[in-house]
Amino acid sequence: MFYRLLKYVILGPLLRLLFRPRIEGLEHIPESGAAIVAGNHLSFADHFLMPAIIKRRITFLAKAEYFTGPGLKGRFTAAFFRSAGQIPVDRSGKEAGQAAIREGLGVLRRGELLGIYPEGTRSHDGRLYKGKVGVAAMALKAGAPVVPCAMIGTFEAQPPGQVIPTMRRVTIRFGKPIDFSRYAGMDGEKAILRAATDEIMYAILELSGQEYVDKYAALVKAEAEEEKARKFPRLPLS
């Protein structure tokens, strides 16, 4: 009930007014059955824009930090994300990744639509980064097609660190579903998972026109923070 209220009454109309989204390729979203929508991730607004324009309900794997914040604000945020149908994902290690795959497979085995950002985190500079293989593992295990999606303009509308988005038009572009049935039964092979993931990322790249970086976004972020700390070290407190 709350999901429908958000989509059709509260957030949906507000987001359409703010961003006036131009939608392309919506016909590529299957009308029924399990499917994965895999997109680039440029802005906090992405979490809500895509569900607002897709007719079917879509469940996203969202970072666990959204569900564990302290105080009243943390409790409100957690309740909001749960009510919106989001599933918390712990990104702290290999076992956590396996737990996320199990959660995602549960959604797909119910014949539902699963949303995922293969980069694993928001892009800090607007570029597209190397995808993690969890998306391919779920697609192969569930036998589900993957619909690539590109968010265009959301980074400029609400870059990382900006709380209130800028009113500007964005584009949401969906590509043709990618069928990985040729890899059936090969979900345990690392080379196959890597190849399938790279195929998904290339499809997103073609839709988005972003610059591609063949490194994980989290690693590049960490390197940038280390470089910043070296250039601008904290002065000792007197």
For each residue, the residues with C-beta under 8 A, 3 or more apart:
1: 4 5
2: 5 6 83 84
3: 6 7 57 83 84 85
4: 1 7 8 9
5: 1 2 8 9 10
6: 2 3 9 10 11 12 83 84
7: 3 4 11 12 51 52
8: 4 5 12 13
9: 4 5 6 12 13
10: 5 6 13 14
11: 6 7 14 15 48 52
12: 6 7 8 9 15 16 52
13: 8 9 10 16 17
14: 10 11 17 18
15: 11 12 18 19 21 45 48 49 52
16: 12 13 19 20 21 52 53
17: 13 14 20
18: 14 15 165 167
19: 15 16 45 49 153 154 157 165 167 168 169 170
20: 16 17 169 170
21: 15 16 49 53 169 170 171 172
22: 169 170 171 172
23: 26 53 171 172 173
24: 171 172 173 174
25: 28 173 174 175 176
26: 23 29 53 54 55 174
27:
28: 25 147 174 175 176 177
29: 26 35 37 54 55 56 113 147 174
30: 33 35 113 145 147 177
31: 56
32: 111
33: 30 111
34: 107 108 109 110 111 112 113 114 142 143 144
35: 29 30 108 113 114 144 145 146 147 177
36: 104 108 113 114 115 116 135 138 139 144 145 146 147
37: 29 50 54 58 113 114 115 116 146 147 149 174
38: 116 117 118 131 135 146 147 148 149 200 204
39: 46 50 115 116 117 148 149 150 151 204
40: 117 119 123 128 149 150 151 204 208 210
41: 46 117 119 121 122 123 151
42: 46 122 123 126 151 154 155 159
43: 46 122 151 154 155 157 158 159 160 165
44: 47 122 158 160
45: 15 19 48 49 154 157 158 165
46: 39 41 42 43 49 50 117 122 151 154
47: 44 50 51 60 62 86
48: 11 15 45 51 52 84
49: 15 19 21 45 46 52 53 151 154 170 172
50: 37 39 46 47 53 54 58 115 149 151 172
51: 7 47 48 54 57 58 60 84 115
52: 7 11 12 15 16 48 49
53: 16 21 23 26 49 50 172
54: 26 29 37 50 51 58 113
55: 26 29
56: 29 31 113
57: 3 51 85 112 113
58: 37 50 51 54 85 112 113 114 115
59: 85 86 87 107 112 113 114 115
60: 47 51 85 86 87 114 115 116
61: 86 87 89 100 103 104 114 115 116
62: 47 66 67 81 86 87 88 89
63: 66 88 89 91 121
64: 67 68 88 89 90 91
65: 68 69
66: 62 63 69 77 78 81 86 88
67: 62 64 77 78 81 82 88
68: 64 65 74 78 88
69: 65 66 73 74 75 77 78
70: 73 74
71: 74 75
72: 75 76
73: 69 70 76 77
74: 68 69 70 71 77 78
75: 69 71 72 78 79
76: 72 73 79 80
77: 66 67 69 73 74 80 81
78: 66 67 68 69 74 75 81 82
79: 75 76 82 83
80: 76 77 83 84
81: 62 66 67 77 78 84 86 88
82: 67 78 79 85 86
83: 2 3 6 79 80
84: 2 3 6 48 51 80 81
85: 3 57 58 59 60 82
86: 47 59 60 61 62 66 81 82
87: 59 60 61 62 103 104 107
88: 62 63 64 66 67 68 81
89: 61 62 63 64 96 99 100 103
90: 64 93 96 99 100
91: 63 64 96 97 100 120 121
92: 96
93: 90 96 97
94: 97 98
95: 98 99
96: 89 90 91 92 93 99 100
97: 91 93 94 100 101 132 134
98: 94 95 101 102
99: 89 90 95 96 102 103
100: 61 89 90 91 96 97 103 104 134
101: 97 98 104 105 134 137 138 141
102: 98 99 105 106
103: 61 87 89 99 100 106 107
104: 36 61 87 100 101 107 108 114 116 134 138
105: 101 102 108 109 138 141 142
106: 102 103 109 110
107: 34 59 87 103 104 110 112 113 114
108: 34 35 36 104 105 111 112 114 138 142 144
109: 34 105 106 142
110: 34 106 107
111: 32 33 34 108
112: 34 57 58 59 107 108
113: 29 30 34 35 36 37 54 56 57 58 59 107
114: 34 35 36 37 58 59 60 61 104 107 108 138 144
115: 36 37 39 50 51 58 59 60 61
116: 36 37 38 39 60 61 104 134 135 138
117: 38 39 40 41 46 120 121 122
118: 38 131 132 134 135 197 200 201 204
119: 40 41 122 123 128 129 130 131 132 216 217
120: 91 117 132 216 217 218
121: 41 63 91 117 217 218 221
122: 41 42 43 44 46 117 119 160 217
123: 40 41 42 119 126 127 128 129 155 217
124: 160 217 220 221 224
125:
126: 42 123 155 159 210 211
127: 123 210 211 212 213
128: 40 119 123 201 204 205 208 210 211 212 213
129: 119 123 212 213 215 216 217 220
130: 119 201 213 214 215 216 217
131: 38 118 119 135 197 198 200 201
132: 97 118 119 120 135 197 216
133: 136 137 190 193 194 196 197
134: 97 100 101 104 116 118 137 138
135: 36 38 116 118 131 132 138 139 146 197 200
136: 133 139 140 180 187 192 193 194 196 197 200
137: 101 133 134 140 141 187 193
138: 36 101 104 105 108 114 116 134 135 141 142 144
139: 36 135 136 142 143 144 145 146 180 196
140: 136 137 143 180 183 184 186 187 192 193 196
141: 101 105 137 138 187
142: 34 105 108 109 138 139
143: 34 139 140 181 184
144: 34 35 36 108 114 138 139
145: 30 35 36 139 177 178 179 180
146: 35 36 37 38 135 139 177 178 180 200
147: 28 29 30 35 36 37 38 174 175 176 177 178
148: 38 39 174 175 178 200 203 204 207
149: 37 38 39 40 50 172 173 174 175 204 207
150: 39 40 171 172 173 175 204 207 208 209 210
151: 39 40 41 42 43 46 49 50 154 170 171 172 208
152: 170 171 172 173 208 209
153: 19 156 157 168 169 170 171
154: 19 42 43 45 46 49 151 157 158 170
155: 42 43 123 126 158 159
156: 153 159 166 168
157: 19 43 45 153 154 165 166 167 168 170
158: 43 44 45 154 155 162 164 165 166
159: 42 43 126 155 156 162
160: 43 44 122 124
161:
162: 158 159 165 166
163:
164: 158
165: 18 19 43 45 157 158 162
166: 156 157 158 162
167: 18 19 157
168: 19 153 156 157
169: 19 20 21 22 153
170: 19 20 21 22 49 151 152 153 154 157
171: 21 22 23 24 150 151 152 153
172: 21 22 23 24 49 50 53 149 150 151 152
173: 23 24 25 149 150 152 207 208
174: 24 25 26 28 29 37 147 148 149 207
175: 25 28 147 148 149 150 178 203 204 206 207
176: 25 28 147
177: 28 30 35 145 146 147
178: 145 146 147 148 175 199 200 203
179: 145 182
180: 136 139 140 145 146 183 184 196
181: 143 184
182: 179
183: 140 180 186 187 192 196
184: 140 143 180 181
185:
186: 140 183 189 192
187: 136 137 140 141 183 192 193
188:
189: 186 192 193
190: 133 193 194
191: 194 195
192: 136 140 183 186 187 189 195 196
193: 133 136 137 140 187 189 190 196 197
194: 133 136 190 191 197 198
195: 191 192 198 199
196: 133 136 139 140 180 183 192 193 199 200
197: 118 131 132 133 135 136 193 194 200 201
198: 131 194 195 201 202
199: 178 195 196 202 203
200: 38 118 131 135 136 146 148 178 196 197 203 204
201: 118 128 130 131 197 198 204 205 212
202: 198 199 205 206
203: 148 175 178 199 200 206 207
204: 38 39 40 118 128 148 149 150 175 200 201 207 208
205: 128 201 202 208 209 210 212
206: 175 202 203 209
207: 148 149 150 173 174 175 203 204
208: 40 128 150 151 152 173 204 205
209: 150 152 205 206
210: 40 126 127 128 150 205
211: 126 127 128
212: 127 128 129 201 205
213: 127 128 129 130 217 220
214: 130
215: 129 130 219 220
216: 119 120 129 130 132 219 220
217: 119 120 121 122 123 124 129 130 213 220 221
218: 120 121 221 222
219: 215 216 222 223
220: 124 129 213 215 216 217 223 224
221: 121 124 217 218 224 225
222: 218 219 225 226
223: 219 220 226 227
224: 124 220 221 227 228
225: 221 222 228 229
226: 222 223 229 230
227: 223 224 230 231
228: 224 225 231 232
229: 225 226 232 233 234
230: 226 227 233
231: 227 228
232: 228 229
233: 229 230
234: 229
235:
236:
237:
238:
